[in-house]
């Protein structure tokens, strides 16, 4: 008896829905599509917004690094300049209770090298590979790495450069002299990429302010 009543009720509901909704099926379909689309946009919008924010931040960072390379230039760069720069970087790192290896090289001649306690020969290998990137592209190693990341590629894929000799990481910066161009590199290893880069930029600004 209950099954008969249940089937009868379902049939009534179906007939009622058919009677009132079928004539409006086009409007109902549009409404359903709009509802589904609205839900989809709510799910996708944060990702779209995050993409544009990340892209804008990346572009801004690249522009800042381009300015750094234009601004941080010496009138001259001697062995004494290399010593002052190297010691300044070591002193600043020690104040922050951190450990790095720092290298200053001019035209293939290493003018300063210091490995702080807690570093290892591996840090020197990182410096070698960062220097190769700086000398190849004439930009800071972090600038090169960030630009490649924004393009979704790598040194190996885009330029065919082996990771054994080139690394996309922060910590290498070209030494520019007015009317001479790039004459060498100043490079550190031991901190996260951005910190390595920022350490060099801060030291270069300090020493250039005293020229």
Secondary structure, DSSP 4 states (H G I P E B T S, - for coil): -HHHHHHHHHHHHHHHHHHHHGGGHHHHHHHHHHHHHHHHHHHHHHHHHHHHHHHHHHHHHHHHHHHHHHH-EES---HHHHHHHHHHHHHHHHHTT---EEEEEETTEEEEEEE-TT--HHHHHHHHHHHHHHHHHSS-HHHHHHHHHHTT--HHHHH---TTT----S-EEEEEETTTEEEEEEEEESS-HHHHHHHHHHHHHHHHHT-
